[in-house]
Amino acid sequence: MESKNYLEDINEIKTMMTKSSRFISLSGLSGILAGIYALIGASIAYYLVSNSVRGYLILDGAIFRICVAILLGVAFLSVMTGIYLTTKKAKKNNEKIWDSSSKRLLFNFLVPLITGGIYILIILNQERYGHTAALMLIFYGLALINASKYSLGDIRYLGYTEIILGLICAFMPSYGFWFWVLGFGFMHIIYGTWMHFKYDMK
């Protein structure tokens, strides 16, 4: 009996230490919805481009600006959905939404992401946009891996997947759109579903 109580005490201490150092209220459902948003946005963009006069994007064209607006819209909806569902889950778990662990998580996620965003803007300005999709996948994957140290460790597996897809995409830049759909659409849905049943359903 004493041995059982001792093990329970150790597990409780371990849980408390994990909660104090990691933000564990990320919602799997937000990943699923982010993937759905990405697929919807990609479908609209594909329809617009394929039915345009040229049939492809140019940086100073109206279709390109619409596609950028769609991309920003997908990102905005994903972030807002993630904040809402994560806040809801944190309240359910009696966890603070904005503490030292969530701040570390956000900082470590944004540094690679913003760095990648700036680099992509630089190469776009230089009219070297063939590897845009690959770079988006790679830097997003790096951001996930970097942030996983301060959240659920399973996030890093999605990060590894995004990096691998990005590297393959770099070898086949003409398929960049489809790799983007696979990485930001289907992989988010698969990852979000896995996380939802592993953590959210408990």
C-alpha positions as CSV (number, residue, x, y, z in Angstrom):
1,M,0.0,0.0,0.0
2,E,2.8,2.4,0.9
3,S,4.6,1.6,-2.4
4,K,1.4,2.4,-4.3
5,N,1.0,5.7,-2.5
6,Y,4.6,6.5,-3.2
7,L,4.2,5.9,-6.9
8,E,1.0,8.0,-7.0
9,D,2.9,10.9,-5.3
10,I,5.7,10.7,-7.8
11,N,3.2,10.7,-10.7
12,E,1.4,13.7,-9.2
13,I,4.7,15.6,-8.8
14,K,5.7,14.7,-12.3
15,T,2.3,16.0,-13.6
16,M,2.7,19.3,-11.6
17,M,6.2,19.8,-13.0
18,T,5.0,19.2,-16.6
19,K,2.1,21.7,-16.2
20,S,4.5,24.3,-14.8
21,S,7.0,24.0,-17.6
22,R,4.8,23.2,-20.6
23,F,1.6,24.6,-22.0
24,I,-0.5,21.5,-22.6
25,S,-4.0,22.9,-23.4
26,L,-3.5,23.0,-27.2
27,S,-6.7,21.8,-29.0
28,G,-6.5,19.0,-31.5
29,L,-9.8,20.2,-33.0
30,S,-8.1,23.5,-33.9
31,G,-5.7,21.6,-36.0
32,I,-8.5,19.8,-37.8
33,L,-10.3,23.1,-38.6
34,A,-7.0,24.7,-39.7
35,G,-6.5,21.9,-42.2
36,I,-10.1,22.3,-43.4
37,Y,-9.6,26.1,-43.8
38,A,-6.4,25.4,-45.8
39,L,-8.2,23.0,-48.1
40,I,-11.0,25.4,-48.7
41,G,-8.6,28.3,-49.4
42,A,-6.5,26.2,-51.7
43,S,-9.6,25.0,-53.6
44,I,-10.7,28.6,-54.2
45,A,-7.2,29.7,-55.3
46,Y,-6.8,26.8,-57.6
47,Y,-10.2,27.5,-59.2
48,L,-9.3,31.2,-59.7
49,V,-5.9,30.5,-61.2
50,S,-7.0,27.6,-63.5
51,N,-9.8,29.8,-64.9
52,S,-7.7,32.9,-65.3
53,V,-6.5,34.1,-68.8
54,R,-2.9,33.0,-68.2
55,G,-3.6,29.9,-66.2
56,Y,-0.7,30.7,-63.8
57,L,0.2,33.4,-61.2
58,I,2.2,36.5,-61.7
59,L,3.3,38.7,-58.8
60,D,1.8,41.9,-60.1
61,G,-1.5,40.3,-61.1
62,A,-4.9,40.7,-59.5
63,I,-5.3,36.9,-59.1
64,F,-2.1,36.9,-57.1
65,R,-3.3,39.6,-54.7
66,I,-6.6,37.6,-54.3
67,C,-4.6,34.5,-53.5
68,V,-2.5,36.3,-51.0
69,A,-5.7,37.6,-49.3
70,I,-7.0,34.0,-49.2
71,L,-3.8,32.9,-47.6
72,L,-4.0,35.6,-45.0
73,G,-7.6,34.8,-44.4
74,V,-6.8,31.1,-43.8
75,A,-4.0,32.1,-41.4
76,F,-6.3,34.5,-39.6
77,L,-9.1,32.0,-39.2
78,S,-6.7,29.3,-38.1
79,V,-5.2,31.6,-35.4
80,M,-8.5,32.8,-34.1
81,T,-9.9,29.3,-34.0
82,G,-6.8,28.0,-32.2
83,I,-7.0,30.8,-29.6
84,Y,-10.7,30.2,-29.0
85,L,-10.5,26.5,-28.6
86,T,-7.3,26.5,-26.7
87,T,-8.7,29.1,-24.3
88,K,-11.8,27.0,-23.8
89,K,-9.7,23.9,-23.1
90,A,-7.4,25.8,-20.7
91,K,-10.4,27.0,-18.7
92,K,-11.7,23.4,-18.6
93,N,-8.3,22.2,-17.3
94,N,-8.1,25.2,-14.8
95,E,-4.9,26.3,-16.6
96,K,-3.9,29.9,-17.2
97,I,-3.9,30.8,-20.9
98,W,-1.2,33.5,-20.6
99,D,1.6,32.4,-18.2
100,S,5.4,31.8,-18.5
101,S,5.0,28.5,-20.3
102,S,2.6,29.9,-23.0
103,K,4.8,32.9,-23.5
104,R,7.8,30.6,-24.0
105,L,5.7,28.5,-26.4
106,L,4.7,31.5,-28.4
107,F,8.2,33.1,-28.6
108,N,9.8,29.9,-29.7
109,F,7.1,29.3,-32.3
110,L,7.3,32.8,-33.7
111,V,11.0,33.2,-34.1
112,P,11.5,30.6,-36.9
113,L,8.1,31.5,-38.4
114,I,8.8,35.2,-38.7
115,T,12.4,34.6,-39.8
116,G,11.0,32.3,-42.6
117,G,8.3,34.9,-43.5
118,I,10.9,37.6,-43.9
119,Y,13.2,35.4,-46.0
120,I,10.3,34.4,-48.3
121,L,9.4,38.1,-48.8
122,I,13.0,38.8,-49.7
123,I,13.2,36.1,-52.4
124,L,9.8,37.0,-53.7
125,N,11.1,40.6,-54.1
126,Q,14.0,39.1,-56.1
127,E,11.5,37.2,-58.3
128,R,12.8,33.9,-57.1
129,Y,9.5,32.3,-56.1
130,G,9.9,28.8,-57.3
131,H,10.6,27.4,-53.7
132,T,8.1,29.5,-51.8
133,A,5.9,26.5,-50.9
134,A,9.0,24.5,-49.8
135,L,10.2,27.3,-47.6
136,M,6.8,27.8,-46.0
137,L,6.7,24.1,-45.1
138,I,10.3,23.9,-43.8
139,F,10.1,27.0,-41.6
140,Y,6.7,26.1,-40.3
141,G,8.1,22.7,-39.4
142,L,11.1,24.2,-37.7
143,A,8.7,26.5,-35.7
144,L,6.7,23.5,-34.5
145,I,9.7,21.6,-33.4
146,N,11.1,24.6,-31.6
147,A,7.8,25.2,-29.8
148,S,7.3,21.5,-28.9
149,K,9.8,21.9,-26.1
150,Y,7.2,24.0,-24.3
151,S,4.1,22.2,-25.2
152,L,2.9,18.7,-26.1
153,G,5.9,16.9,-27.4
154,D,3.8,15.2,-30.1
155,I,3.8,18.5,-32.0
156,R,7.3,17.8,-33.2
157,Y,6.1,14.9,-35.3
158,L,4.0,17.2,-37.3
159,G,7.1,19.5,-37.5
160,Y,9.2,16.7,-38.9
161,T,6.6,15.8,-41.4
162,E,6.3,19.4,-42.6
163,I,10.1,19.6,-43.0
164,I,10.3,16.4,-45.0
165,L,7.5,17.5,-47.3
166,G,9.3,20.8,-47.7
167,L,12.6,19.2,-48.7
168,I,10.9,16.9,-51.2
169,C,9.0,19.9,-52.5
170,A,12.3,21.7,-53.0
171,F,13.3,18.9,-55.5
172,M,10.0,19.3,-57.3
173,P,9.0,23.0,-57.1
174,S,6.5,22.6,-59.9
175,Y,4.3,20.6,-57.5
176,G,4.6,23.2,-54.8
177,F,0.9,23.9,-54.6
178,W,0.1,20.2,-54.0
179,F,2.8,19.8,-51.3
180,W,1.3,22.9,-49.6
181,V,-2.1,21.4,-49.7
182,L,-0.7,18.1,-48.3
183,G,1.3,19.8,-45.6
184,F,-1.0,22.5,-44.4
185,G,-4.3,20.8,-45.3
186,F,-4.3,17.0,-44.9
187,M,-1.4,16.8,-42.4
188,H,-3.1,19.2,-40.1
189,I,-6.3,17.2,-40.3
190,I,-4.5,13.9,-39.6
191,Y,-2.4,15.4,-36.8
192,G,-5.4,17.3,-35.2
193,T,-7.6,14.1,-35.3
194,W,-4.8,12.1,-33.6
195,M,-4.3,14.8,-30.9
196,H,-8.1,15.2,-30.4
197,F,-8.6,11.5,-29.6
198,K,-5.4,11.2,-27.6
199,Y,-5.8,14.3,-25.4
200,D,-9.1,16.2,-25.9
201,M,-11.3,13.1,-25.4
202,K,-9.9,12.3,-22.0
